[in-house]
Amino acid sequence: MNDPAGTGGATRVQVLREAAGRFAQLIQENNGIGLIRFDTDAYPVNDPTYPGFPVSRIGPGGDFDPVRVAAQTAIGNHQTNLNGWTSIGDGVVMARNVLDAVPAADYDDKALIVFTDGLENQPASIDSVAGSIDQRTYAIGLGNEYQISTGALRKLAHSTGGYLRLTGLLTPGSDDYFRLSKYFLEILAGVTNTSIVTDPSGYLAPGAKVRIPFVLNERTSTRPS
């Protein structure tokens, strides 16, 4: 995670902090948010070397809501271990355990978001724990299909009703810089069942224009007859 991300000299962990911080900034009131980290092992939210953040409900107050601020602070304080080992399975299981401790009556839905920049090379493997994951799971891979445990993450996400997004090889271009933030916000919309406008697919030649009409919202008005 301390390798260059390709985005203007930023490291991968810096790009992660910014993108995940935007997720915490924009998550809507009355939704819960929590986080843990993993490398060789997963670390509980009360681990003294990393002040993780238990699942807590976002309250009123916008940017100044204390839960939102605490979540953004925990994301901003995130550090990465340089030992080179990755146990995605450990991270997924601990995240599942954190969510399981939250009473079902507190929220309508629960979901996991898994972020990784590497190939799993330390037990537990995703395959060995996938059967115990009963929450909808989304995954974001920072890299291409050769740099990430793509098959295992896709199987985990698809079997739980989520999906996998890969950033591809990030370059210093502005499009790549914002791609990870876009993925986090797309997943936020999926987790909270919110409709959003997504990018159209296709290619435009230089100078070409294509207009695609779409309905952004619906409005009903009345007037005296």
TORPA-4810 file (N, C-alpha, C, O; in nm, 3 decimals):
<nodes>
NODE_1_0.081_-0.121_0.000_0.000_0.000_0.000_0.085_0.127_0.000_0.033_0.236_-0.024_M
NODE_2_0.215_0.112_0.027_0.302_0.229_0.022_0.367_0.246_-0.115_0.447_0.337_-0.135_N
NODE_3_0.331_0.158_-0.211_0.380_0.173_-0.347_0.312_0.292_-0.413_0.202_0.331_-0.373_D
NODE_4_0.377_0.352_-0.516_0.312_0.463_-0.587_0.182_0.417_-0.651_0.174_0.308_-0.707_P
NODE_5_0.081_0.502_-0.643_-0.048_0.469_-0.704_-0.052_0.512_-0.850_-0.142_0.472_-0.924_A
NODE_6_0.045_0.594_-0.894_0.043_0.644_-1.030_-0.033_0.774_-1.043_-0.041_0.830_-1.153_G
NODE_7_-0.089_0.825_-0.934_-0.171_0.945_-0.938_-0.095_1.063_-0.880_-0.111_1.098_-0.763_T
NODE_8_-0.013_1.124_-0.962_0.056_1.245_-0.921_0.151_1.228_-0.806_0.172_1.323_-0.730_G
NODE_9_0.210_1.109_-0.788_0.306_1.086_-0.682_0.247_1.035_-0.553_0.321_1.006_-0.460_G
NODE_10_0.115_1.023_-0.544_0.051_0.972_-0.423_0.075_0.822_-0.409_0.090_0.752_-0.509_A
NODE_11_0.079_0.775_-0.285_0.088_0.630_-0.262_-0.051_0.570_-0.264_-0.152_0.641_-0.258_T
NODE_12_-0.056_0.437_-0.272_-0.185_0.369_-0.275_-0.265_0.395_-0.148_-0.387_0.415_-0.154_R
NODE_13_-0.199_0.394_-0.033_-0.272_0.414_0.091_-0.325_0.557_0.100_-0.430_0.579_0.160_V
NODE_14_-0.256_0.654_0.042_-0.306_0.791_0.041_-0.432_0.802_-0.045_-0.528_0.870_-0.009_Q
NODE_15_-0.430_0.735_-0.159_-0.548_0.735_-0.246_-0.665_0.667_-0.176_-0.779_0.713_-0.185_V
NODE_16_-0.636_0.557_-0.105_-0.742_0.488_-0.030_-0.801_0.580_0.077_-0.923_0.589_0.089_L
NODE_17_-0.716_0.647_0.153_-0.767_0.735_0.259_-0.860_0.841_0.202_-0.964_0.870_0.260_R
NODE_18_-0.822_0.899_0.090_-0.904_1.005_0.033_-1.037_0.950_-0.017_-1.142_1.009_0.010_E
NODE_19_-1.034_0.838_-0.089_-1.157_0.782_-0.144_-1.250_0.732_-0.034_-1.370_0.759_-0.037_A
NODE_20_-1.195_0.658_0.063_-1.278_0.607_0.172_-1.327_0.723_0.260_-1.438_0.717_0.314_A
NODE_21_-1.246_0.826_0.274_-1.289_0.943_0.351_-1.408_1.012_0.286_-1.496_1.063_0.355_G
NODE_22_-1.410_1.013_0.154_-1.526_1.072_0.085_-1.651_0.988_0.108_-1.761_1.042_0.118_R
NODE_23_-1.634_0.856_0.114_-1.746_0.767_0.147_-1.803_0.805_0.284_-1.925_0.820_0.299_F
NODE_24_-1.715_0.822_0.384_-1.761_0.858_0.518_-1.822_0.998_0.521_-1.912_1.025_0.601_A
NODE_25_-1.775_1.085_0.435_-1.829_1.220_0.430_-1.971_1.222_0.375_-2.053_1.302_0.419_Q
NODE_26_-2.000_1.134_0.279_-2.126_1.141_0.207_-2.229_1.038_0.251_-2.345_1.047_0.209_L
NODE_27_-2.192_0.941_0.333_-2.290_0.842_0.376_-2.405_0.914_0.448_-2.383_1.005_0.528_I
NODE_28_-2.527_0.871_0.418_-2.643_0.944_0.466_-2.671_0.919_0.613_-2.632_0.817_0.670_Q
NODE_29_-2.740_1.015_0.673_-2.782_1.006_0.813_-2.862_0.878_0.837_-2.937_0.833_0.750_E
NODE_30_-2.846_0.821_0.955_-2.914_0.700_1.002_-2.855_0.571_0.945_-2.903_0.462_0.978_N
NODE_31_-2.752_0.580_0.861_-2.678_0.461_0.822_-2.562_0.439_0.919_-2.512_0.534_0.978_N
NODE_32_-2.520_0.314_0.934_-2.407_0.282_1.019_-2.279_0.268_0.940_-2.283_0.238_0.820_G
NODE_33_-2.166_0.290_1.004_-2.036_0.275_0.939_-1.936_0.224_1.041_-1.940_0.263_1.158_I
NODE_34_-1.845_0.137_0.998_-1.738_0.085_1.082_-1.625_0.037_0.994_-1.644_0.019_0.873_G
NODE_35_-1.506_0.014_1.050_-1.395_-0.033_0.969_-1.296_-0.112_1.053_-1.280_-0.089_1.173_L
NODE_36_-1.228_-0.205_0.985_-1.116_-0.278_1.042_-1.006_-0.278_0.935_-1.030_-0.238_0.822_I
NODE_37_-0.885_-0.324_0.970_-0.779_-0.338_0.871_-0.724_-0.479_0.876_-0.742_-0.551_0.974_R
NODE_38_-0.656_-0.518_0.768_-0.592_-0.649_0.765_-0.465_-0.641_0.682_-0.456_-0.563_0.587_F
NODE_39_-0.368_-0.723_0.719_-0.249_-0.751_0.636_-0.221_-0.899_0.653_-0.295_-0.982_0.599_D
NODE_40_-0.116_-0.936_0.728_-0.095_-1.077_0.758_-0.212_-1.132_0.839_-0.253_-1.247_0.819_T
NODE_41_-0.265_-1.053_0.927_-0.381_-1.087_1.009_-0.481_-0.972_1.000_-0.453_-0.868_0.940_D
NODE_42_-0.598_-0.993_1.060_-0.694_-0.885_1.075_-0.684_-0.830_1.217_-0.645_-0.902_1.309_A
NODE_43_-0.718_-0.703_1.234_-0.701_-0.637_1.363_-0.835_-0.584_1.412_-0.906_-0.516_1.338_Y
NODE_44_-0.871_-0.615_1.536_-1.000_-0.570_1.588_-1.002_-0.418_1.606_-0.899_-0.351_1.604_P
NODE_45_-1.123_-0.367_1.623_-1.137_-0.221_1.630_-1.070_-0.162_1.752_-1.040_-0.042_1.754_V
NODE_46_-1.044_-0.242_1.855_-0.977_-0.188_1.975_-0.829_-0.222_1.977_-0.765_-0.211_2.082_N
NODE_47_-0.772_-0.262_1.865_-0.629_-0.292_1.859_-0.549_-0.165_1.889_-0.572_-0.063_1.823_D
NODE_48_-0.456_-0.167_1.984_-0.387_-0.044_2.024_-0.298_0.015_1.916_-0.269_0.135_1.920_P
NODE_49_-0.255_-0.067_1.819_-0.169_-0.013_1.714_-0.248_0.055_1.603_-0.190_0.123_1.518_T
NODE_50_-0.379_0.037_1.604_-0.462_0.098_1.500_-0.600_0.123_1.557_-0.675_0.027_1.578_Y
NODE_51_-0.637_0.247_1.584_-0.769_0.274_1.643_-0.880_0.255_1.542_-0.926_0.351_1.479_P
NODE_52_-0.923_0.132_1.526_-1.033_0.103_1.434_-1.162_0.168_1.480_-1.165_0.233_1.584_G
NODE_53_-1.266_0.149_1.404_-1.389_0.220_1.431_-1.505_0.122_1.431_-1.534_0.062_1.327_F
NODE_54_-1.574_0.102_1.546_-1.686_0.008_1.550_-1.805_0.064_1.472_-1.810_0.183_1.441_P
NODE_55_-1.899_-0.024_1.440_-2.016_0.020_1.366_-2.097_0.117_1.451_-2.142_0.081_1.560_V
NODE_56_-2.116_0.238_1.403_-2.192_0.341_1.474_-2.282_0.412_1.374_-2.254_0.414_1.254_S
NODE_57_-2.390_0.469_1.424_-2.491_0.531_1.338_-2.457_0.677_1.311_-2.425_0.753_1.402_R
NODE_58_-2.464_0.715_1.183_-2.447_0.854_1.145_-2.569_0.933_1.192_-2.683_0.896_1.165_I
NODE_59_-2.544_1.042_1.262_-2.653_1.123_1.315_-2.670_1.253_1.239_-2.604_1.275_1.138_G
NODE_60_-2.758_1.339_1.288_-2.776_1.470_1.225_-2.654_1.558_1.250_-2.572_1.530_1.337_P
NODE_61_-2.644_1.662_1.174_-2.531_1.754_1.194_-2.440_1.765_1.075_-2.343_1.841_1.077_G
NODE_62_-2.470_1.687_0.968_-2.389_1.700_0.846_-2.243_1.669_0.870_-2.209_1.569_0.933_G
NODE_63_-2.156_1.757_0.820_-2.012_1.735_0.831_-1.963_1.737_0.976_-1.854_1.689_1.005_D
NODE_64_-2.044_1.792_1.066_-2.000_1.807_1.205_-2.056_1.698_1.296_-2.031_1.699_1.416_F
NODE_65_-2.129_1.604_1.240_-2.180_1.494_1.322_-2.062_1.419_1.383_-1.970_1.382_1.310_D
NODE_66_-2.059_1.396_1.515_-1.942_1.335_1.579_-1.910_1.195_1.529_-1.792_1.159_1.524_P
NODE_67_-2.010_1.115_1.491_-1.982_0.982_1.438_-1.914_0.993_1.301_-1.817_0.922_1.274_V
NODE_68_-1.964_1.082_1.217_-1.903_1.102_1.085_-1.758_1.150_1.100_-1.668_1.102_1.031_R
NODE_69_-1.737_1.244_1.190_-1.603_1.297_1.212_-1.509_1.188_1.263_-1.394_1.178_1.219_V
NODE_70_-1.559_1.104_1.357_-1.476_0.996_1.412_-1.440_0.895_1.303_-1.328_0.846_1.299_A
NODE_71_-1.535_0.864_1.215_-1.507_0.770_1.106_-1.403_0.827_1.011_-1.311_0.756_0.971_A
NODE_72_-1.416_0.954_0.976_-1.318_1.015_0.887_-1.180_1.022_0.953_-1.078_1.004_0.886_Q
NODE_73_-1.177_1.046_1.083_-1.050_1.050_1.154_-0.983_0.913_1.154_-0.863_0.902_1.131_T
NODE_74_-1.062_0.807_1.179_-1.007_0.672_1.179_-0.951_0.636_1.041_-0.846_0.573_1.031_A
NODE_75_-1.023_0.675_0.936_-0.974_0.649_0.799_-0.846_0.726_0.774_-0.750_0.672_0.718_I
NODE_76_-0.843_0.852_0.815_-0.724_0.933_0.795_-0.603_0.883_0.871_-0.490_0.906_0.829_G
NODE_77_-0.626_0.815_0.985_-0.517_0.762_1.066_-0.469_0.625_1.020_-0.373_0.570_1.076_N
NODE_78_-0.535_0.568_0.919_-0.501_0.432_0.878_-0.357_0.424_0.831_-0.311_0.505_0.750_H
NODE_79_-0.286_0.324_0.883_-0.149_0.296_0.841_-0.143_0.157_0.781_-0.233_0.076_0.802_Q
NODE_80_-0.038_0.130_0.706_-0.024_0.000_0.645_0.103_-0.069_0.691_0.204_-0.003_0.719_T
NODE_81_0.098_-0.201_0.700_0.212_-0.281_0.741_0.296_-0.316_0.618_0.241_-0.349_0.513_N
NODE_82_0.427_-0.308_0.629_0.514_-0.328_0.514_0.567_-0.469_0.502_0.665_-0.492_0.430_L
NODE_83_0.506_-0.568_0.572_0.564_-0.702_0.568_0.531_-0.778_0.441_0.587_-0.886_0.419_N
NODE_84_0.442_-0.728_0.357_0.416_-0.790_0.227_0.319_-0.905_0.227_0.295_-0.963_0.121_G
NODE_85_0.262_-0.942_0.341_0.169_-1.053_0.347_0.026_-1.003_0.348_-0.005_-0.896_0.402_W
NODE_86_-0.062_-1.083_0.287_-0.202_-1.041_0.274_-0.294_-1.158_0.303_-0.289_-1.260_0.236_T
NODE_87_-0.379_-1.142_0.404_-0.482_-1.241_0.434_-0.618_-1.174_0.421_-0.672_-1.121_0.518_S
NODE_88_-0.673_-1.178_0.299_-0.803_-1.116_0.277_-0.910_-1.192_0.354_-1.005_-1.132_0.405_I
NODE_89_-0.895_-1.324_0.363_-0.993_-1.404_0.435_-1.005_-1.363_0.581_-1.115_-1.355_0.635_G
NODE_90_-0.891_-1.337_0.646_-0.895_-1.291_0.785_-0.973_-1.161_0.798_-1.054_-1.145_0.889_D
NODE_91_-0.947_-1.068_0.706_-1.017_-0.940_0.711_-1.166_-0.954_0.691_-1.244_-0.888_0.760_G
NODE_92_-1.206_-1.040_0.597_-1.348_-1.059_0.569_-1.419_-1.121_0.689_-1.528_-1.079_0.726_V
NODE_93_-1.355_-1.222_0.751_-1.418_-1.288_0.866_-1.433_-1.191_0.982_-1.538_-1.189_1.047_V
NODE_94_-1.329_-1.111_1.010_-1.341_-1.019_1.123_-1.448_-0.914_1.095_-1.522_-0.876_1.185_M
NODE_95_-1.455_-0.865_0.971_-1.560_-0.769_0.938_-1.698_-0.832_0.955_-1.791_-0.767_1.004_A
NODE_96_-1.712_-0.959_0.914_-1.839_-1.029_0.933_-1.874_-1.037_1.081_-1.988_-1.015_1.120_R
NODE_97_-1.775_-1.067_1.165_-1.799_-1.078_1.309_-1.841_-0.944_1.369_-1.927_-0.939_1.457_N
NODE_98_-1.780_-0.834_1.322_-1.818_-0.702_1.370_-1.963_-0.672_1.333_-2.039_-0.620_1.415_V
NODE_99_-2.002_-0.706_1.209_-2.141_-0.682_1.167_-2.238_-0.773_1.241_-2.348_-0.730_1.276_L
NODE_100_-2.199_-0.897_1.265_-2.288_-0.990_1.335_-2.320_-0.940_1.476_-2.427_-0.970_1.529_D
NODE_101_-2.229_-0.866_1.536_-2.252_-0.816_1.672_-2.353_-0.701_1.676_-2.400_-0.663_1.783_A
NODE_102_-2.385_-0.646_1.558_-2.482_-0.537_1.551_-2.622_-0.598_1.545_-2.649_-0.678_1.456_V
NODE_103_-2.712_-0.563_1.635_-2.846_-0.622_1.635_-2.916_-0.603_1.500_-2.911_-0.495_1.441_P
NODE_104_-2.980_-0.709_1.454_-3.046_-0.704_1.323_-3.153_-0.597_1.318_-3.180_-0.542_1.211_A
NODE_105_-3.214_-0.567_1.431_-3.321_-0.467_1.433_-3.270_-0.325_1.414_-3.349_-0.234_1.389_A
NODE_106_-3.138_-0.305_1.427_-3.084_-0.170_1.419_-3.082_-0.115_1.277_-3.093_0.005_1.255_D
NODE_107_-3.067_-0.205_1.178_-3.054_-0.162_1.040_-3.133_-0.256_0.949_-3.149_-0.374_0.980_Y
NODE_108_-3.182_-0.203_0.838_-3.258_-0.284_0.743_-3.166_-0.382_0.669_-3.206_-0.495_0.641_D
NODE_109_-3.045_-0.339_0.636_-2.952_-0.422_0.560_-2.811_-0.404_0.616_-2.780_-0.303_0.678_D
NODE_110_-2.727_-0.505_0.592_-2.586_-0.496_0.627_-2.503_-0.535_0.504_-2.547_-0.616_0.422_K
NODE_111_-2.385_-0.478_0.492_-2.299_-0.508_0.378_-2.153_-0.488_0.416_-2.120_-0.408_0.504_A
NODE_112_-2.065_-0.563_0.349_-1.921_-0.549_0.365_-1.863_-0.485_0.239_-1.910_-0.511_0.128_L
NODE_113_-1.762_-0.401_0.257_-1.684_-0.348_0.145_-1.539_-0.387_0.170_-1.480_-0.345_0.269_I
NODE_114_-1.483_-0.468_0.082_-1.346_-0.517_0.096_-1.257_-0.441_-0.001_-1.286_-0.435_-0.121_V
NODE_115_-1.150_-0.382_0.049_-1.055_-0.311_-0.037_-0.918_-0.377_-0.023_-0.871_-0.401_0.088_F
NODE_116_-0.854_-0.406_-0.136_-0.721_-0.466_-0.132_-0.641_-0.423_-0.254_-0.697_-0.389_-0.358_T
NODE_117_-0.510_-0.425_-0.240_-0.424_-0.393_-0.354_-0.335_-0.510_-0.390_-0.237_-0.493_-0.463_D
NODE_118_-0.367_-0.631_-0.341_-0.276_-0.741_-0.367_-0.341_-0.878_-0.377_-0.463_-0.893_-0.371_G
NODE_119_-0.254_-0.977_-0.393_-0.293_-1.117_-0.402_-0.284_-1.179_-0.263_-0.187_-1.157_-0.191_L
NODE_120_-0.384_-1.255_-0.226_-0.380_-1.320_-0.095_-0.268_-1.424_-0.094_-0.256_-1.504_-0.187_E
NODE_121_-0.185_-1.422_0.009_-0.072_-1.514_0.018_-0.053_-1.565_0.160_0.054_-1.614_0.196_N
NODE_122_-0.158_-1.551_0.241_-0.152_-1.592_0.382_-0.292_-1.640_0.422_-0.392_-1.575_0.390_Q
NODE_123_-0.300_-1.754_0.493_-0.433_-1.799_0.536_-0.491_-1.701_0.638_-0.417_-1.634_0.711_P
NODE_124_-0.625_-1.692_0.643_-0.721_-1.775_0.573_-0.748_-1.719_0.432_-0.743_-1.599_0.409_A
NODE_125_-0.777_-1.812_0.339_-0.808_-1.770_0.203_-0.954_-1.730_0.192_-1.036_-1.767_0.276_S
NODE_126_-0.985_-1.656_0.088_-1.125_-1.618_0.063_-1.209_-1.743_0.043_-1.319_-1.753_0.098_I
NODE_127_-1.159_-1.838_-0.035_-1.236_-1.960_-0.062_-1.270_-2.034_0.067_-1.378_-2.091_0.079_D
NODE_128_-1.177_-2.034_0.163_-1.199_-2.113_0.285_-1.302_-2.048_0.378_-1.356_-2.116_0.466_S
NODE_129_-1.328_-1.919_0.360_-1.422_-1.851_0.451_-1.549_-1.805_0.381_-1.643_-1.760_0.447_V
NODE_130_-1.553_-1.817_0.249_-1.665_-1.761_0.173_-1.800_-1.817_0.219_-1.899_-1.745_0.221_A
NODE_131_-1.804_-1.946_0.256_-1.930_-2.007_0.296_-1.988_-1.951_0.423_-2.107_-1.968_0.450_G
NODE_132_-1.905_-1.884_0.503_-1.954_-1.829_0.631_-1.995_-1.683_0.619_-2.043_-1.625_0.717_S
NODE_133_-1.979_-1.623_0.503_-2.012_-1.482_0.484_-2.157_-1.470_0.441_-2.194_-1.512_0.331_I
NODE_134_-2.239_-1.413_0.527_-2.382_-1.405_0.499_-2.430_-1.262_0.479_-2.550_-1.236_0.478_D
NODE_135_-2.336_-1.167_0.464_-2.374_-1.031_0.430_-2.336_-1.000_0.285_-2.240_-1.055_0.232_Q
NODE_136_-2.413_-0.911_0.223_-2.380_-0.867_0.088_-2.240_-0.807_0.089_-2.207_-0.727_0.177_R
NODE_137_-2.157_-0.846_-0.006_-2.016_-0.806_-0.004_-1.977_-0.742_-0.137_-2.003_-0.796_-0.245_T
NODE_138_-1.916_-0.625_-0.126_-1.861_-0.555_-0.242_-1.708_-0.556_-0.228_-1.656_-0.555_-0.117_Y
NODE_139_-1.639_-0.557_-0.340_-1.493_-0.558_-0.336_-1.438_-0.457_-0.435_-1.490_-0.441_-0.546_A
NODE_140_-1.331_-0.388_-0.394_-1.260_-0.296_-0.480_-1.114_-0.339_-0.483_-1.051_-0.351_-0.378_I
NODE_141_-1.061_-0.362_-0.601_-0.922_-0.399_-0.616_-0.843_-0.285_-0.677_-0.878_-0.235_-0.784_G
NODE_142_-0.736_-0.243_-0.611_-0.651_-0.135_-0.660_-0.543_-0.198_-0.749_-0.435_-0.234_-0.701_L
NODE_143_-0.573_-0.209_-0.878_-0.483_-0.273_-0.973_-0.562_-0.344_-1.081_-0.682_-0.323_-1.096_G
NODE_144_-0.492_-0.429_-1.157_-0.560_-0.503_-1.263_-0.579_-0.648_-1.222_-0.548_-0.687_-1.109_N
NODE_145_-0.632_-0.729_-1.315_-0.668_-0.867_-1.281_-0.548_-0.954_-1.248_-0.565_-1.061_-1.189_E
NODE_146_-0.428_-0.911_-1.284_-0.309_-0.990_-1.253_-0.248_-0.951_-1.117_-0.166_-1.025_-1.063_Y
NODE_147_-0.288_-0.838_-1.063_-0.231_-0.790_-0.938_-0.320_-0.819_-0.817_-0.276_-0.806_-0.703_Q
NODE_148_-0.444_-0.858_-0.842_-0.544_-0.876_-0.737_-0.595_-1.020_-0.742_-0.591_-1.084_-0.847_I
NODE_149_-0.642_-1.071_-0.628_-0.705_-1.204_-0.625_-0.845_-1.195_-0.687_-0.946_-1.209_-0.618_S
NODE_150_-0.847_-1.170_-0.816_-0.970_-1.133_-0.885_-1.075_-1.244_-0.879_-1.190_-1.218_-0.845_T
NODE_151_-1.034_-1.368_-0.911_-1.131_-1.477_-0.915_-1.198_-1.501_-0.781_-1.319_-1.518_-0.774_G
NODE_152_-1.119_-1.501_-0.675_-1.174_-1.528_-0.542_-1.264_-1.413_-0.497_-1.370_-1.436_-0.440_A
NODE_153_-1.222_-1.289_-0.522_-1.303_-1.174_-0.483_-1.434_-1.170_-0.562_-1.540_-1.139_-0.507_L
NODE_154_-1.426_-1.202_-0.692_-1.548_-1.202_-0.774_-1.645_-1.308_-0.723_-1.765_-1.283_-0.714_R
NODE_155_-1.592_-1.426_-0.691_-1.679_-1.533_-0.641_-1.744_-1.492_-0.509_-1.863_-1.515_-0.490_K
NODE_156_-1.666_-1.431_-0.419_-1.719_-1.388_-0.291_-1.829_-1.283_-0.309_-1.936_-1.294_-0.250_L
NODE_157_-1.801_-1.183_-0.390_-1.897_-1.074_-0.408_-2.024_-1.122_-0.479_-2.135_-1.093_-0.435_A
NODE_158_-2.007_-1.195_-0.588_-2.123_-1.237_-0.667_-2.212_-1.334_-0.590_-2.334_-1.332_-0.607_H
NODE_159_-2.152_-1.417_-0.507_-2.233_-1.515_-0.434_-2.313_-1.453_-0.321_-2.402_-1.516_-0.266_S
NODE_160_-2.280_-1.328_-0.286_-2.351_-1.261_-0.176_-2.441_-1.147_-0.226_-2.504_-1.078_-0.146_T
NODE_161_-2.445_-1.127_-0.358_-2.529_-1.022_-0.413_-2.458_-0.890_-0.435_-2.522_-0.791_-0.470_G
NODE_162_-2.326_-0.887_-0.417_-2.249_-0.765_-0.442_-2.178_-0.774_-0.576_-2.221_-0.847_-0.665_G
NODE_163_-2.069_-0.699_-0.591_-1.992_-0.705_-0.714_-1.849_-0.660_-0.687_-1.818_-0.606_-0.581_Y
NODE_164_-1.763_-0.682_-0.786_-1.621_-0.647_-0.779_-1.591_-0.535_-0.877_-1.641_-0.536_-0.990_L
NODE_165_-1.510_-0.438_-0.836_-1.459_-0.334_-0.924_-1.307_-0.333_-0.916_-1.250_-0.338_-0.807_R
NODE_166_-1.242_-0.327_-1.032_-1.097_-0.313_-1.039_-1.063_-0.176_-1.097_-1.124_-0.133_-1.195_L
NODE_167_-0.966_-0.109_-1.037_-0.929_0.023_-1.089_-0.847_0.012_-1.216_-0.843_0.107_-1.294_T
NODE_168_-0.780_-0.102_-1.238_-0.684_-0.112_-1.346_-0.554_-0.044_-1.306_-0.538_-0.001_-1.192_G
NODE_169_-0.463_-0.035_-1.400_-0.334_0.029_-1.373_-0.356_0.180_-1.366_-0.388_0.243_-1.466_L
NODE_170_-0.337_0.236_-1.248_-0.358_0.379_-1.232_-0.243_0.457_-1.293_-0.126_0.419_-1.280_L
NODE_171_-0.277_0.566_-1.358_-0.179_0.655_-1.420_-0.193_0.793_-1.356_-0.286_0.815_-1.278_T
NODE_172_-0.103_0.887_-1.389_-0.116_1.021_-1.333_-0.236_1.100_-1.385_-0.257_1.213_-1.341_P
NODE_173_-0.315_1.045_-1.476_-0.428_1.117_-1.532_-0.537_1.145_-1.430_-0.553_1.070_-1.333_G
NODE_174_-0.611_1.254_-1.451_-0.716_1.293_-1.357_-0.829_1.191_-1.352_-0.889_1.172_-1.247_S
NODE_175_-0.860_1.124_-1.465_-0.967_1.024_-1.465_-0.934_0.912_-1.367_-1.021_0.870_-1.291_D
NODE_176_-0.811_0.864_-1.370_-0.772_0.757_-1.278_-0.772_0.804_-1.134_-0.803_0.728_-1.043_D
NODE_177_-0.738_0.929_-1.113_-0.732_0.983_-0.976_-0.869_0.974_-0.909_-0.879_0.945_-0.790_Y
NODE_178_-0.975_1.000_-0.985_-1.109_1.003_-0.928_-1.181_0.869_-0.938_-1.291_0.854_-0.884_F
NODE_179_-1.123_0.771_-1.006_-1.194_0.645_-1.030_-1.224_0.572_-0.899_-1.335_0.521_-0.881_R
NODE_180_-1.129_0.565_-0.810_-1.151_0.493_-0.685_-1.261_0.559_-0.602_-1.345_0.490_-0.544_L
NODE_181_-1.261_0.691_-0.597_-1.370_0.760_-0.526_-1.504_0.727_-0.589_-1.602_0.707_-0.519_S
NODE_182_-1.508_0.722_-0.721_-1.633_0.690_-0.789_-1.681_0.551_-0.751_-1.801_0.531_-0.730_K
NODE_183_-1.589_0.454_-0.743_-1.629_0.319_-0.706_-1.687_0.314_-0.565_-1.788_0.248_-0.541_Y
NODE_184_-1.623_0.384_-0.472_-1.675_0.388_-0.335_-1.816_0.447_-0.333_-1.902_0.399_-0.260_F
NODE_185_-1.840_0.551_-0.412_-1.971_0.615_-0.410_-2.075_0.530_-0.482_-2.192_0.531_-0.442_L
NODE_186_-2.036_0.457_-0.586_-2.129_0.364_-0.649_-2.171_0.256_-0.549_-2.289_0.220_-0.542_E
NODE_187_-2.075_0.206_-0.473_-2.107_0.103_-0.374_-2.194_0.161_-0.263_-2.286_0.095_-0.215_I
NODE_188_-2.166_0.286_-0.222_-2.251_0.351_-0.122_-2.395_0.355_-0.171_-2.488_0.329_-0.093_L
NODE_189_-2.415_0.386_-0.297_-2.551_0.389_-0.353_-2.613_0.250_-0.350_-2.732_0.235_-0.320_A
NODE_190_-2.534_0.147_-0.380_-2.587_0.011_-0.378_-2.621_-0.035_-0.237_-2.724_-0.100_-0.216_G
NODE_191_-2.536_-0.003_-0.141_-2.559_-0.045_-0.003_-2.684_0.021_0.054_-2.759_-0.042_0.128_V
NODE_192_-2.706_0.148_0.019_-2.818_0.223_0.076_-2.939_0.227_-0.016_-3.036_0.299_0.010_T
NODE_193_-2.935_0.147_-0.125_-3.047_0.140_-0.220_-3.086_0.278_-0.273_-3.203_0.315_-0.278_N
NODE_194_-2.984_0.353_-0.312_-3.003_0.487_-0.365_-2.979_0.486_-0.516_-2.881_0.427_-0.562_T
NODE_195_-3.066_0.551_-0.592_-3.048_0.560_-0.736_-2.948_0.671_-0.769_-2.952_0.778_-0.709_S
NODE_196_-2.858_0.643_-0.863_-2.759_0.742_-0.904_-2.749_0.742_-1.055_-2.791_0.647_-1.122_I
NODE_197_-2.691_0.848_-1.109_-2.660_0.856_-1.251_-2.520_0.800_-1.271_-2.425_0.849_-1.209_V
NODE_198_-2.504_0.700_-1.357_-2.373_0.640_-1.382_-2.321_0.681_-1.518_-2.395_0.732_-1.602_T
NODE_199_-2.192_0.657_-1.539_-2.130_0.692_-1.667_-2.188_0.609_-1.780_-2.207_0.488_-1.762_D
NODE_200_-2.217_0.669_-1.896_-2.257_0.589_-2.012_-2.139_0.511_-2.065_-2.024_0.550_-2.046_P
NODE_201_-2.167_0.401_-2.132_-2.059_0.322_-2.193_-2.041_0.363_-2.339_-2.133_0.415_-2.402_S
NODE_202_-1.923_0.338_-2.391_-1.897_0.369_-2.531_-1.774_0.457_-2.547_-1.702_0.483_-2.451_G
NODE_203_-1.750_0.501_-2.670_-1.631_0.579_-2.702_-1.670_0.695_-2.792_-1.749_0.678_-2.885_Y
NODE_204_-1.616_0.812_-2.764_-1.637_0.930_-2.848_-1.506_0.969_-2.914_-1.403_0.983_-2.848_L
NODE_205_-1.512_0.986_-3.045_-1.394_1.036_-3.116_-1.375_1.183_-3.083_-1.471_1.251_-3.047_A
NODE_206_-1.252_1.234_-3.094_-1.228_1.376_-3.065_-1.319_1.466_-3.148_-1.328_1.449_-3.270_P
NODE_207_-1.385_1.559_-3.083_-1.472_1.653_-3.151_-1.615_1.606_-3.169_-1.701_1.686_-3.206_G
NODE_208_-1.642_1.479_-3.145_-1.777_1.425_-3.165_-1.866_1.461_-3.047_-1.818_1.481_-2.935_A
NODE_209_-1.997_1.469_-3.071_-2.095_1.497_-2.966_-2.207_1.394_-2.973_-2.256_1.364_-3.082_K
NODE_210_-2.245_1.342_-2.860_-2.357_1.250_-2.850_-2.444_1.296_-2.734_-2.394_1.314_-2.623_V
NODE_211_-2.573_1.314_-2.758_-2.665_1.354_-2.653_-2.751_1.234_-2.613_-2.815_1.172_-2.698_R
NODE_212_-2.750_1.202_-2.485_-2.827_1.089_-2.432_-2.926_1.143_-2.330_-2.886_1.174_-2.218_I
NODE_213_-3.053_1.155_-2.364_-3.150_1.205_-2.266_-3.179_1.101_-2.158_-3.181_0.981_-2.185_P
NODE_214_-3.200_1.147_-2.037_-3.236_1.057_-1.928_-3.317_1.134_-1.825_-3.309_1.257_-1.816_F
NODE_215_-3.396_1.061_-1.748_-3.478_1.120_-1.642_-3.396_1.124_-1.514_-3.352_1.020_-1.465_V
NODE_216_-3.376_1.241_-1.460_-3.297_1.255_-1.337_-3.386_1.243_-1.214_-3.343_1.187_-1.113_L
NODE_217_-3.508_1.295_-1.221_-3.601_1.281_-1.109_-3.744_1.294_-1.160_-3.767_1.325_-1.277_N
NODE_218_-3.837_1.272_-1.073_-3.978_1.287_-1.107_-4.037_1.393_-1.016_-4.002_1.404_-0.899_E
NODE_219_-4.128_1.471_-1.073_-4.191_1.576_-0.993_-4.338_1.584_-1.033_-4.373_1.582_-1.151_R
NODE_220_-4.421_1.595_-0.934_-4.563_1.613_-0.958_-4.605_1.748_-0.904_-4.572_1.783_-0.791_T
NODE_221_-4.677_1.823_-0.987_-4.722_1.955_-0.943_-4.874_1.965_-0.963_-4.930_1.899_-1.050_S
NODE_222_-4.936_2.045_-0.884_-5.080_2.070_-0.896_-5.104_2.219_-0.903_-5.024_2.299_-0.856_T
NODE_223_-5.216_2.255_-0.962_-5.251_2.397_-0.969_-5.403_2.408_-0.966_-5.473_2.315_-1.006_R
NODE_224_-5.454_2.519_-0.919_-5.599_2.535_-0.911_-5.662_2.527_-1.049_-5.604_2.576_-1.146_P
NODE_225_-5.778_2.465_-1.059_-5.849_2.457_-1.186_-5.959_2.561_-1.193_-6.031_2.569_-1.292_S
</nodes>
